[in-house]
Amino acid sequence: MRNRRRSGVSAVVGTAIAVMIFFTIMIPMWLYIQQIQTIFMDEVSRRLQFEVEKLNEKLEIIATLQPPELNPFRKRSLFIVMMNKGPIEVDVPILYVESSRVGLQKITDEEFKMPPGAVIMKPLNFIVEPGEKVLVRAPTLRGNSFVSGEPIGPNSLPYLLVVQLSNVSLGYRYRVEVEVESGSDVSMARGCVSLRSEEFAEGCLGSARAVRYISSVEDMSDVFAFNIAPGIYRVRALRCQYDGSACTNITPSPVRVEASGHTVVQIGPLPRLTVPTPIPLQITPLQPNLMVIMDERTTEQTVTIPFILSLGNNTEPLGDVQVFLEVLGYDNVTLSTTFLRTEVRRMSPGNTYIGLFTLRVVDEGENKKDYGGYFVYRLRVVNARGLVTGNNYSVDDGEFSSPVANGVVYVCKWWQEGANIRTSCRAPIS
């Protein structure tokens, strides 16, 4: 009886100890694990949010020069334009300049906090010397690094400003002047301009001019080109007597141009450059009736189809001209492909381009009476892009004068019968 009581007490004590262990160790450990898991998931969520914010940072940096006329020592200061084009705020703690002369150099410790859509325009305490090229690099607090687009320097301006005078008169001297726009705050003036002839002598300046005498009908629509840095400019065109005297403005006031890339300005009676259509672009196969001859032991042959692409004089230069070759029909032959494409990157007015399409042809004839075959193809100019107007031209809109040309390739076989040579060809049914 006593032993039973002892065993009952032992069971109660053991149960009590187990319950105590469960409540004093297991439950706190479980709660601790849950807390660690919550902290881990919160950290993962914060990290994912950080990475998403980092991917959404979009900062555009434009590096340009200030004209040397603003500096007492006629030096060109560096000027930046930073634009936050992303949906979140961007923090830039520091700015660097990558220079071909001094390497990587810190130029300011000022921190820039840029909300979405913010624009900062600021001259920097950095002088760009002649012959030097620089880039501006802006790291952000999220770990991104943004850099300005084109290296820039007094003798290496990245863009062209093309001024086109239309409907000019014979016997007059025309002068085009380009000047950096200073506005009310001279310290915020940005831009630098030069003619190509001056560019390698002293570098860009705050203004430049070009003069041309119109002596022939070919000069009735003349073009003046200037090298520029990104900035804001005033363009003025004057018509003078043959000796340069008695000049009058063509436009009532200077044309204000904000340039961040290659820019074209039209000045004259026409509001813009007009290009007559259809564009005088023509495509012609050099061998519209091509014959390929194989012997009876040959079943496969490489066929080259040459063509010529020509652009007339009375037009603008074209870029990204796409040419297609399509097989319209074939008989008794097998082709490696029925569609080919090529692209001409640029065509200038009056120029021609000779191209080639290559494909392999297999004669399917198994005996002499089945020898020979053919295939009919078509060459098409599908579309092109105007490099002056920016217009997109398409064959579907009838904007080319001769965009389609057809041709036939005859595949023939020969074999020897005694002392005679026999040939078998096949032509399409007209």
C-alpha positions in Angstrom: 0.0 0.0 0.0 2.9 2.3 0.9 4.6 1.5 -2.4 1.5 2.5 -4.3 1.3 5.8 -2.6 5.0 6.4 -3.4 4.5 5.6 -7.0 1.4 7.9 -7.2 3.4 10.7 -5.6 6.2 10.2 -8.1 3.8 10.3 -11.1 2.4 13.6 -9.8 5.8 15.1 -9.2 7.0 14.0 -12.7 3.9 15.5 -14.3 4.4 18.7 -12.4 8.1 18.8 -13.5 7.1 18.2 -17.1 4.5 20.9 -17.0 7.0 23.3 -15.5 9.5 22.5 -18.1 6.9 23.0 -20.9 5.8 26.4 -19.5 9.2 27.7 -18.5 11.4 26.5 -21.4 9.4 25.3 -24.4 6.8 28.1 -24.6 9.4 30.9 -24.2 11.6 29.2 -26.8 8.7 28.9 -29.2 7.8 32.6 -28.6 11.5 33.5 -29.2 11.6 31.5 -32.5 8.4 33.3 -33.6 9.9 36.7 -32.8 13.1 35.8 -34.7 11.0 34.7 -37.7 9.0 38.0 -37.6 12.3 40.0 -37.5 13.6 38.0 -40.4 10.5 38.5 -42.5 10.5 42.3 -41.7 14.2 42.5 -42.8 13.4 40.6 -46.0 10.5 42.9 -46.7 12.6 46.0 -46.1 15.4 44.6 -48.3 12.9 43.9 -51.1 11.5 47.4 -50.8 15.0 48.8 -50.9 15.8 46.9 -54.1 12.5 48.0 -55.7 13.3 51.7 -54.8 16.8 51.3 -56.2 15.5 50.0 -59.5 13.0 52.9 -59.7 15.7 55.6 -59.4 16.0 57.4 -62.7 18.4 60.4 -62.7 19.3 62.1 -65.9 22.5 64.2 -65.9 23.5 66.7 -68.6 27.0 68.1 -68.4 27.7 71.2 -70.4 30.1 74.2 -70.4 29.7 77.9 -69.6 31.0 80.4 -72.2 34.5 81.7 -71.4 33.2 85.3 -71.6 31.7 84.9 -68.1 35.1 84.1 -66.6 37.7 86.9 -66.0 40.4 84.5 -67.1 38.4 83.3 -70.1 38.0 79.8 -68.7 35.1 77.5 -69.2 33.4 76.3 -66.1 31.5 73.0 -65.9 27.7 73.3 -65.6 25.3 70.4 -64.8 21.6 69.9 -65.2 20.2 67.0 -63.1 16.6 65.8 -63.5 14.8 63.2 -61.4 12.6 61.3 -63.8 11.7 58.5 -61.4 8.7 58.1 -59.1 10.8 58.3 -55.8 13.1 60.8 -54.1 16.8 60.5 -55.0 19.6 61.5 -52.6 22.9 62.4 -54.2 25.5 62.9 -51.5 28.5 63.8 -53.7 29.5 64.6 -57.3 32.6 63.4 -59.2 34.2 64.5 -62.4 35.9 62.0 -64.6 38.5 64.0 -66.5 40.9 63.0 -69.3 43.4 65.4 -67.7 43.2 64.8 -63.9 41.3 61.5 -63.7 38.5 61.0 -61.1 38.0 64.0 -58.8 35.5 65.0 -56.2 34.0 68.4 -57.0 31.4 69.0 -54.2 30.3 67.6 -50.9 26.9 69.3 -51.2 24.0 66.8 -50.8 21.2 67.0 -53.3 17.7 65.8 -52.2 15.6 65.5 -55.4 11.9 64.7 -55.2 10.2 63.3 -58.3 10.3 65.8 -61.1 12.9 68.0 -59.5 15.4 69.8 -61.7 18.7 71.2 -60.5 20.8 73.5 -62.6 24.1 74.5 -61.1 27.5 75.7 -62.2 30.3 73.7 -60.6 33.7 74.7 -59.3 35.6 72.9 -62.0 37.4 74.5 -65.0 37.6 72.5 -68.2 40.8 73.2 -70.1 41.3 73.1 -73.9 41.8 69.6 -75.1 40.2 68.1 -71.9 37.1 65.9 -71.9 35.0 65.3 -68.8 32.0 63.3 -67.6 30.0 63.9 -64.4 29.2 61.0 -62.2 26.5 61.1 -59.4 26.3 58.2 -56.9 23.1 57.9 -54.9 22.5 56.7 -51.3 20.7 53.6 -52.6 23.9 52.5 -54.4 23.1 53.6 -58.0 25.6 55.6 -60.0 24.4 57.9 -62.8 26.7 59.4 -65.4 26.3 62.2 -68.0 25.8 61.0 -71.6 28.6 62.3 -73.8 32.2 63.4 -72.9 32.5 67.1 -73.4 35.3 69.6 -73.7 36.1 73.0 -75.3 37.4 71.2 -78.4 35.0 68.3 -78.3 31.4 69.5 -78.4 29.0 66.5 -78.8 26.2 68.0 -80.8 25.4 69.9 -84.0 23.1 72.9 -84.5 22.1 73.0 -88.1 20.5 76.2 -89.4 18.7 76.0 -92.7 17.9 79.1 -94.7 15.2 78.5 -97.3 14.3 80.5 -100.3 17.4 82.8 -100.2 18.2 85.3 -102.9 21.0 85.3 -105.4 23.7 88.0 -105.1 23.3 88.5 -101.3 25.6 87.7 -98.5 23.9 85.8 -95.6 25.2 85.7 -92.0 24.0 83.3 -89.3 24.8 84.1 -85.7 24.5 81.7 -82.8 24.9 83.1 -79.3 24.4 81.6 -75.8 21.3 82.9 -74.1 22.2 84.5 -70.8 18.8 85.8 -69.6 18.5 87.8 -66.4 20.9 85.7 -64.3 24.2 85.7 -66.2 25.8 83.2 -63.8 23.2 80.5 -65.0 24.1 80.9 -68.7 24.9 77.5 -70.1 26.2 76.5 -73.5 29.2 76.9 -75.8 29.4 77.1 -79.5 32.0 77.0 -82.3 32.5 76.5 -86.0 34.4 73.4 -87.0 37.3 75.6 -88.3 37.6 77.4 -84.9 37.1 74.3 -82.8 40.7 73.1 -83.0 42.2 76.5 -82.6 40.9 78.1 -79.4 37.9 76.0 -78.4 34.3 77.0 -78.1 33.0 80.5 -77.2 29.8 82.2 -76.2 29.0 83.0 -79.8 29.9 82.1 -83.4 28.9 83.3 -86.8 29.1 81.9 -90.4 28.9 84.0 -93.6 28.1 82.7 -97.1 27.7 84.4 -100.4 24.9 83.0 -102.6 26.2 82.9 -106.1 24.4 80.0 -107.8 21.0 78.4 -107.9 22.3 75.4 -106.1 22.8 77.6 -103.0 19.2 78.8 -102.9 18.5 76.6 -99.8 21.7 76.8 -97.7 22.7 75.0 -94.5 25.0 76.4 -91.8 26.3 73.9 -89.1 27.7 74.8 -85.7 29.2 72.6 -83.0 27.4 73.1 -79.7 27.3 71.9 -76.1 23.9 71.4 -74.4 22.3 74.7 -73.6 20.0 77.6 -74.6 20.9 79.6 -77.7 19.7 82.5 -79.8 19.9 82.1 -83.5 19.8 85.1 -85.8 20.0 85.3 -89.6 20.8 88.4 -91.6 20.8 89.3 -95.3 23.5 91.7 -96.3 24.6 93.3 -99.6 27.4 91.6 -101.5 30.0 93.6 -99.7 28.6 92.8 -96.3 27.0 96.2 -95.7 23.3 97.2 -95.1 22.3 94.0 -93.2 18.7 93.3 -92.3 17.2 90.6 -90.1 15.4 87.7 -91.8 13.2 87.1 -88.7 11.7 89.8 -86.6 13.5 88.5 -83.5 16.2 85.9 -82.7 15.0 82.3 -82.6 15.4 80.8 -79.1 16.6 77.2 -79.2 17.0 74.8 -76.2 19.3 72.0 -77.4 20.1 68.8 -75.6 21.0 66.9 -78.7 21.4 67.4 -82.5 19.1 70.3 -83.4 17.8 71.6 -86.8 16.4 75.1 -87.1 14.6 76.3 -90.3 14.5 80.0 -91.0 12.7 81.4 -94.0 9.2 81.7 -95.5 8.6 78.0 -95.0 7.7 77.1 -91.4 9.5 73.8 -91.6 11.6 71.7 -94.0 9.3 70.0 -96.6 10.3 66.9 -98.5 8.5 66.0 -101.7 6.9 62.6 -101.8 7.0 60.0 -103.0 10.6 59.8 -102.0 12.8 59.1 -105.1 14.1 55.8 -103.7 14.3 53.0 -106.3 15.3 49.4 -106.1 16.4 47.4 -109.1 17.7 43.8 -109.4 21.0 43.8 -111.3 20.2 40.4 -112.8 16.4 40.2 -113.1 16.6 37.0 -115.2 19.3 35.0 -113.6 20.3 31.5 -114.8 22.1 28.9 -112.6 23.5 25.9 -114.4 24.5 22.7 -112.6 25.8 19.4 -114.0 23.9 16.2 -113.4 26.0 15.2 -110.5 25.3 18.5 -108.6 22.1 18.9 -106.7 22.8 22.0 -104.6 23.9 25.5 -105.6 24.4 28.8 -103.9 22.5 31.6 -105.6 23.4 35.3 -105.2 20.8 37.9 -106.1 22.4 41.4 -106.4 20.4 44.6 -106.3 21.0 48.3 -106.5 19.3 50.8 -104.3 19.4 54.5 -105.4 18.2 57.7 -103.8 17.5 60.8 -105.9 19.0 64.2 -105.3 15.8 66.2 -104.4 15.2 64.6 -100.9 16.6 64.3 -97.4 19.1 61.6 -96.3 17.4 58.3 -95.2 18.4 55.9 -92.4 17.4 52.4 -91.4 16.2 51.5 -95.0 14.8 48.0 -94.8 14.8 45.8 -97.9 13.0 42.4 -98.1 13.4 39.5 -100.5 10.3 37.3 -100.8 9.9 34.2 -102.9 6.6 34.4 -104.7 6.6 30.9 -106.2 8.9 28.0 -107.2 8.8 24.7 -109.1 10.9 21.6 -108.9 13.4 23.2 -106.5 13.9 23.4 -102.8 15.0 26.7 -101.2 16.9 27.2 -97.9 14.5 30.1 -97.2 11.7 32.0 -98.8 12.3 35.3 -96.9 15.4 37.4 -96.4 15.9 40.9 -95.0 18.7 43.5 -95.0 19.1 47.0 -93.7 20.9 50.0 -95.0 22.0 52.2 -92.1 22.2 55.5 -94.1 21.7 56.8 -97.6 22.6 60.3 -98.7 20.8 62.1 -101.6 22.3 61.1 -105.0 24.0 58.0 -103.6 23.5 54.3 -104.5 23.9 51.1 -102.5 24.6 47.7 -104.0 23.5 44.7 -101.8 23.3 41.0 -102.1 20.9 38.3 -101.0 22.3 34.7 -100.8 20.3 31.5 -100.5 20.8 27.8 -101.4 18.8 26.0 -104.1 18.4 22.2 -104.5 17.2 20.7 -107.8 14.7 18.0 -106.9 14.8 16.3 -110.3 15.7 12.6 -110.0 16.1 11.9 -113.7 16.9 13.8 -116.9 13.4 14.6 -117.9 12.7 16.2 -114.5 15.9 18.3 -114.5 15.5 22.1 -114.1 13.3 24.4 -112.1 12.9 28.0 -111.2 11.7 30.4 -108.5 10.2 33.9 -108.7 11.2 36.5 -106.2 10.2 40.1 -105.3 12.4 42.8 -103.8 10.7 45.4 -101.6 11.7 48.5 -99.8 9.5 48.3 -96.7 10.2 51.4 -94.7 12.9 54.1 -94.0 13.4 57.0 -91.6 14.1 60.6 -92.6 17.3 61.9 -90.9 16.4 65.6 -91.2 12.6 65.6 -90.7 12.4 62.5 -88.5 9.5 61.2 -90.7 8.9 57.5 -91.0 8.2 56.5 -94.6 6.5 53.2 -95.5 5.8 51.3 -98.7 2.2 50.7 -97.6 1.6 54.5 -97.8 3.0 54.8 -101.3 5.8 57.1 -100.1 8.5 55.6 -102.4 8.7 56.1 -106.1 9.7 52.6 -107.0 9.8 50.3 -104.0 9.1 46.9 -105.6 11.0 44.9 -108.2 10.6 41.3 -109.4 12.9 38.8 -110.8 13.3 35.1 -111.8 16.1 32.6 -111.2 16.2 29.7 -113.6 17.9 26.5 -112.4 19.2 24.4 -115.3 21.1 21.1 -115.5 23.4 19.8 -118.2 24.6 16.3 -119.0 26.6 14.6 -121.8 25.0 12.2 -124.2 27.8 10.8 -126.3 29.5 13.7 -128.0 26.5 16.1 -127.3 25.8 18.3 -124.4 22.1 18.4 -123.3 20.5 21.0 -121.1 17.2 21.0 -119.3 15.6 24.2 -117.9 12.1 25.1 -116.9 10.4 28.5 -117.1 7.3 29.8 -115.3 4.1 29.8 -117.2 3.1 33.4 -118.0 
